[in-house]
Amino acid sequence: DHVKRLGQAGWLRYTVREEFGGTLPEFDTRAICLLRQIFAGRDALADFSFAMQGLGSGAISLNGSEEQRRHYLPGVASGEAIAAFALSEPDAGSDVAAIATSARRDGDTFVLDGEKTWISNGGIADFYVVFARTGEAPGARGLSAFVVDAGTSGLSIAQRIEVIAPHPLARLRFEECRVPAAKLVGESGQGFQVAMRTLDVFRTSVAAAALGLGRRALSEALAHARRRKLFGQPLAAFQITQAKLADMATALEAAELLTYRAAWLRDRGERVTREAAMAKMYATESAQSVIDSAVQMFGGRGVAKGEVVERLYREIRALRIYEGATEVQKLIIARALLKEEDGP
């Protein structure tokens, strides 16, 4: 329902390039970030629905064949087709090189065997971009990407995964799943590059979603501090409350600058692996802290089911994990720093 409504309103056109039903000639990371920030502040499931249309189809937009783009992308932009990105496995999350799902060539088809897990839109998607090992080289260099339609024989939903905030997740199983060679996205053995190009566009937008959640929490906290009376005066009159509000606002402002710097650099055509990692790490951690402070300020009401801050508390947690956990972002940042030449 969310995907359909976002499509009818025209917002999903920002997840696809103009040539295939989108709004703009190329991906505009700043526009995607702005939309995610706004959606997340109002309805995290709407933000998720928007983001997954872009992430799930991004590999096709960036590396797909003309036929793949014309077949899949117009439906993504209109909200008539739901997309999914199938990278993670039971033993391969942030460590993409550990992917074990295999894809062996058999004439004009590839045969996929293995499992994917924590797949957003799993079980409701119309198609999946699946990353599997084709074996051209060891590690990440031996991966390829494929488009697998939901009705393909050999693809099944092994498990629906329930989490603390509404989010459709599933474990997928591939057993002798035959995919036409024409469904290969990009070149064989280039799957890691396909995945990283896609994540470079959308990882920054995770930071923007965190900003939306954090800013909503700050807004709720400000309203509560003005309204709530304690010892005969508003909660906002206490210096300890004012100090907490100042910390919350400053953290969000700093996170916003990091986020839109990364988006701006990417839109200029620069590689932003380090900047996107910084933005995602800082924005998601800051938003978690801001929301926790808001819950504390609300007291008992903060943990009551149905309160806005209680919902935000559940919704922010996953953002520190998906598309690369905070600890992985730290590794990415440090490795980028260590590769740089020493300054004067």
C-alpha positions as CSV (number, residue, x, y, z in Angstrom):
1,D,0.0,0.0,0.0
2,H,2.8,2.4,0.8
3,V,4.7,1.7,-2.4
4,K,1.5,2.1,-4.4
5,R,0.7,5.4,-2.8
6,L,4.2,6.8,-3.1
7,G,4.2,5.8,-6.8
8,Q,0.8,7.5,-7.4
9,A,2.1,10.7,-5.7
10,G,5.2,10.7,-8.0
11,W,7.8,10.4,-5.2
12,L,9.2,7.0,-6.4
13,R,10.3,8.7,-9.7
14,Y,13.3,10.0,-7.7
15,T,14.5,6.4,-7.3
16,V,14.8,5.9,-11.1
17,R,16.5,7.9,-13.9
18,E,14.4,10.0,-16.2
19,E,14.9,7.8,-19.2
20,F,13.0,4.9,-17.5
21,G,10.2,6.8,-15.8
22,G,12.1,8.9,-13.3
23,T,12.1,12.6,-12.6
24,L,15.8,13.5,-13.1
25,P,18.4,12.5,-15.7
26,E,20.7,11.0,-13.1
27,F,20.4,9.9,-9.4
28,D,20.3,13.0,-7.2
29,T,21.6,11.9,-3.8
30,R,20.6,15.1,-2.2
31,A,17.0,14.8,-3.4
32,I,16.9,11.2,-2.2
33,C,18.2,12.3,1.2
34,L,15.8,15.1,1.6
35,L,12.9,12.8,0.8
36,R,14.1,10.1,3.2
37,Q,14.6,12.7,6.0
38,I,11.0,14.0,5.6
39,F,9.4,10.6,5.2
40,A,11.2,9.1,8.2
41,G,10.1,12.0,10.4
42,R,6.5,11.2,9.7
43,D,6.3,7.4,8.9
44,A,9.3,5.1,9.0
45,L,7.6,2.5,6.9
46,A,7.0,5.1,4.2
47,D,10.7,5.9,4.3
48,F,11.6,2.2,4.1
49,S,9.2,1.7,1.2
50,F,10.7,4.6,-0.7
51,A,14.3,3.6,0.1
52,M,13.9,0.0,-0.9
53,Q,12.6,0.9,-4.4
54,G,15.9,2.7,-5.0
55,L,18.2,0.2,-3.3
56,G,16.4,-2.8,-4.8
57,S,16.6,-1.5,-8.4
58,G,19.8,0.6,-8.1
59,A,22.0,-2.1,-9.5
60,I,19.8,-2.3,-12.6
61,S,19.8,1.5,-13.0
62,L,23.6,1.7,-12.7
63,N,24.8,-1.5,-14.4
64,G,21.8,-3.2,-16.0
65,S,21.3,-3.9,-19.7
66,E,19.0,-1.7,-21.7
67,E,16.5,-4.5,-21.8
68,Q,16.6,-5.0,-18.0
69,R,16.2,-1.3,-17.4
70,R,13.2,-1.0,-19.7
71,H,11.6,-4.1,-18.3
72,Y,11.9,-3.4,-14.5
73,L,12.5,0.3,-13.9
74,P,9.2,1.9,-15.1
75,G,7.3,-0.4,-12.6
76,V,9.6,0.7,-9.8
77,A,9.0,4.4,-10.6
78,S,5.2,3.9,-10.7
79,G,4.9,1.8,-7.6
80,E,3.5,-1.2,-9.6
81,A,6.6,-3.4,-9.0
82,I,8.3,-3.9,-5.6
83,A,12.1,-4.2,-5.6
84,A,14.5,-6.0,-3.3
85,F,18.3,-6.2,-2.8
86,A,19.5,-9.7,-1.7
87,L,23.1,-9.5,-0.5
88,S,23.3,-10.7,3.1
89,E,23.6,-14.4,4.1
90,P,23.6,-16.3,7.4
91,D,27.4,-16.2,7.4
92,A,28.0,-13.1,5.2
93,G,26.6,-9.8,6.2
94,S,29.1,-6.9,6.1
95,D,31.8,-9.3,4.9
96,V,30.6,-9.5,1.3
97,A,33.7,-11.6,0.4
98,A,32.2,-14.5,2.5
99,I,29.1,-14.9,0.2
100,A,28.5,-18.6,-0.4
101,T,25.4,-18.6,-2.6
102,S,26.6,-20.1,-5.9
103,A,25.7,-19.5,-9.5
104,R,27.0,-22.0,-12.0
105,R,26.7,-21.5,-15.7
106,D,24.7,-24.1,-17.6
107,G,24.3,-23.2,-21.2
108,D,22.2,-20.1,-21.5
109,T,21.2,-20.1,-17.8
110,F,22.8,-19.8,-14.4
111,V,21.8,-22.2,-11.6
112,L,21.6,-20.5,-8.2
113,D,22.0,-22.5,-4.9
114,G,22.2,-21.1,-1.4
115,E,20.4,-18.8,1.1
116,K,20.0,-15.1,1.7
117,T,18.7,-13.6,4.9
118,W,17.6,-10.3,6.4
119,I,16.3,-9.4,3.0
120,S,14.0,-6.3,3.1
121,N,10.8,-6.8,1.1
122,G,11.5,-10.5,1.2
123,G,8.3,-12.4,0.3
124,I,6.5,-9.3,-1.1
125,A,9.0,-8.2,-3.8
126,D,8.3,-8.7,-7.5
127,F,12.0,-9.1,-8.2
128,Y,15.3,-9.5,-6.3
129,V,18.8,-8.4,-7.3
130,V,20.7,-11.4,-6.0
131,F,24.5,-11.6,-5.5
132,A,26.1,-15.0,-5.9
133,R,29.5,-16.6,-6.3
134,T,30.4,-17.3,-9.9
135,G,34.1,-18.0,-9.0
136,E,36.1,-15.9,-11.5
137,A,38.5,-15.1,-8.6
138,P,38.6,-15.7,-4.8
139,G,36.7,-13.5,-2.3
140,A,34.8,-10.4,-3.5
141,R,36.2,-10.6,-7.0
142,G,34.3,-13.8,-7.8
143,L,30.8,-12.5,-7.4
144,S,28.1,-11.6,-9.9
145,A,24.6,-10.0,-9.7
146,F,21.4,-11.4,-11.1
147,V,17.8,-10.3,-11.4
148,V,15.6,-13.1,-10.1
149,D,11.8,-12.7,-10.5
150,A,9.7,-13.6,-7.5
151,G,7.9,-16.5,-9.4
152,T,11.1,-18.2,-10.5
153,S,11.2,-22.0,-9.9
154,G,13.6,-22.9,-7.2
155,L,13.2,-19.6,-5.2
156,S,11.3,-20.0,-2.0
157,I,10.6,-18.0,1.2
158,A,12.2,-20.0,3.9
159,Q,11.3,-17.8,6.8
160,R,9.5,-14.5,7.6
161,I,11.5,-12.5,10.2
162,E,9.8,-10.4,12.8
163,V,11.7,-7.4,14.2
164,I,11.0,-4.7,16.8
165,A,9.7,-2.2,14.3
166,P,7.5,-2.9,11.2
167,H,9.8,-4.0,8.5
168,P,9.1,-6.9,6.0
169,L,12.1,-9.2,6.2
170,A,12.6,-12.8,5.1
171,R,15.1,-15.6,4.5
172,L,15.3,-16.7,0.9
173,R,16.3,-20.2,-0.3
174,F,17.6,-21.0,-3.8
175,E,17.5,-24.6,-4.8
176,E,18.5,-25.4,-8.4
177,C,17.0,-21.9,-9.3
178,R,17.5,-21.4,-13.0
179,V,18.0,-17.8,-14.2
180,P,18.4,-16.9,-17.8
181,A,21.9,-15.5,-18.6
182,A,20.2,-12.4,-19.8
183,K,19.4,-11.6,-16.2
184,L,23.0,-11.1,-15.3
185,V,23.5,-7.5,-14.1
186,G,26.7,-6.1,-15.5
187,E,29.5,-8.5,-16.2
188,S,30.2,-11.8,-14.6
189,G,32.6,-11.4,-11.8
190,Q,31.8,-7.7,-11.3
191,G,29.1,-8.2,-8.6
192,F,31.1,-6.6,-5.8
193,Q,31.6,-3.4,-7.8
194,V,27.9,-3.5,-8.7
195,A,26.9,-3.7,-5.0
196,M,29.4,-1.0,-3.9
197,R,28.2,1.4,-6.6
198,T,24.6,0.9,-5.5
199,L,25.5,1.4,-1.8
200,D,27.5,4.5,-2.5
201,V,24.3,6.1,-3.7
202,F,22.0,4.9,-1.0
203,R,24.2,4.5,2.1
204,T,24.2,8.3,2.6
205,S,20.5,8.3,2.6
206,V,20.4,6.0,5.7
207,A,22.0,8.9,7.5
208,A,19.2,11.2,6.2
209,A,16.6,8.8,7.5
210,A,18.2,8.8,10.9
211,L,18.1,12.6,10.8
212,G,14.4,12.5,10.2
213,L,13.8,10.2,13.1
214,G,16.1,12.3,15.4
215,R,14.5,15.6,14.4
216,R,11.1,14.3,15.1
217,A,12.3,13.2,18.6
218,L,13.8,16.6,19.2
219,S,10.5,18.2,18.2
220,E,8.5,16.0,20.5
221,A,11.0,16.6,23.4
222,L,10.7,20.4,23.0
223,A,6.9,20.3,23.0
224,H,6.9,18.0,26.1
225,A,9.5,20.2,27.9
226,R,7.4,23.3,27.4
227,R,4.1,21.5,28.5
228,R,5.2,19.3,31.4
229,K,5.2,20.8,34.8
230,L,7.6,19.7,37.5
231,F,7.9,21.2,41.0
232,G,5.7,24.1,39.9
233,Q,7.5,25.1,36.7
234,P,7.8,23.8,33.1
235,L,10.4,21.1,32.6
236,A,12.0,23.5,30.1
237,A,12.9,25.9,32.9
238,F,15.5,23.6,34.4
239,Q,19.0,24.1,33.3
240,I,19.6,20.3,33.1
241,T,16.8,20.1,30.5
242,Q,18.1,23.0,28.5
243,A,21.6,21.5,28.4
244,K,20.2,18.2,27.1
245,L,18.2,19.9,24.4
246,A,21.3,21.9,23.4
247,D,23.3,18.6,23.1
248,M,20.5,17.0,21.0
249,A,20.2,19.9,18.6
250,T,23.9,20.2,18.1
251,A,24.4,16.5,17.4
252,L,21.7,16.6,14.8
253,E,23.1,19.8,13.1
254,A,26.6,18.2,12.9
255,A,25.1,15.0,11.5
256,E,23.1,16.9,8.9
257,L,26.3,18.7,7.7
258,L,28.1,15.4,7.3
259,T,25.1,13.8,5.5
260,Y,24.6,16.5,2.9
261,R,28.3,16.9,2.3
262,A,28.5,13.3,1.4
263,A,25.4,13.6,-0.8
264,W,26.8,16.8,-2.5
265,L,30.2,15.1,-3.2
266,R,28.5,12.1,-4.7
267,D,26.3,14.3,-6.9
268,R,29.5,16.0,-8.1
269,G,30.7,12.6,-9.3
270,E,33.3,12.0,-6.6
271,R,33.9,8.7,-4.8
272,V,32.3,9.0,-1.4
273,T,32.9,5.6,0.4
274,R,34.7,7.3,3.3
275,E,32.3,10.3,3.5
276,A,29.2,8.2,3.3
277,A,30.6,5.9,6.0
278,M,31.2,8.9,8.3
279,A,27.7,10.3,7.6
280,K,26.0,7.0,8.3
281,M,28.0,6.2,11.4
282,Y,27.6,9.7,13.0
283,A,24.0,10.3,12.0
284,T,22.7,7.0,13.1
285,E,24.6,7.0,16.4
286,S,23.6,10.6,17.1
287,A,19.9,10.0,16.3
288,Q,19.9,7.0,18.6
289,S,21.3,9.2,21.4
290,V,18.9,12.0,20.7
291,I,15.9,9.6,20.7
292,D,17.1,8.0,23.9
293,S,17.3,11.4,25.5
294,A,13.8,12.2,24.4
295,V,12.5,9.0,25.9
296,Q,14.2,9.8,29.2
297,M,12.7,13.3,29.2
298,F,9.2,11.8,28.8
299,G,9.7,9.6,31.8
300,G,7.3,6.7,32.1
301,R,5.3,7.9,29.1
302,G,8.4,7.5,27.0
303,V,8.2,3.7,27.1
304,A,4.4,3.5,26.8
305,K,3.3,1.8,23.6
306,G,1.7,4.2,21.3
307,E,3.8,7.2,22.2
308,V,5.7,8.8,19.3
309,V,9.1,8.6,21.1
310,E,8.6,4.9,22.0
311,R,8.0,4.2,18.3
312,L,11.0,6.2,17.3
313,Y,13.1,4.3,19.9
314,R,12.2,1.0,18.1
315,E,12.6,2.4,14.6
316,I,16.1,4.0,15.0
317,R,17.8,0.8,16.2
318,A,18.0,-1.0,12.9
319,L,19.6,1.9,11.1
320,R,22.8,1.4,13.1
321,I,23.1,-2.1,11.6
322,Y,21.7,-2.3,8.1
323,E,23.8,-1.3,5.1
324,G,26.9,-1.8,7.2
325,A,26.9,-1.7,11.0
326,T,28.6,1.2,12.9
327,E,31.7,-0.9,13.6
328,V,32.1,-1.7,9.9
329,Q,31.8,2.0,9.0
330,K,34.7,2.7,11.4
331,L,36.8,0.1,9.7
332,I,36.0,1.7,6.3
333,I,36.9,5.2,7.6
334,A,40.2,4.0,9.2
335,R,41.3,2.0,6.1
336,A,40.6,5.0,3.9
337,L,42.7,7.2,6.2
338,L,45.6,4.7,6.3
339,K,45.6,4.6,2.5
340,E,46.1,8.3,2.2
341,E,49.6,9.6,1.7
342,D,51.1,11.4,4.8
343,G,50.6,15.1,4.8
344,P,53.4,17.7,5.2
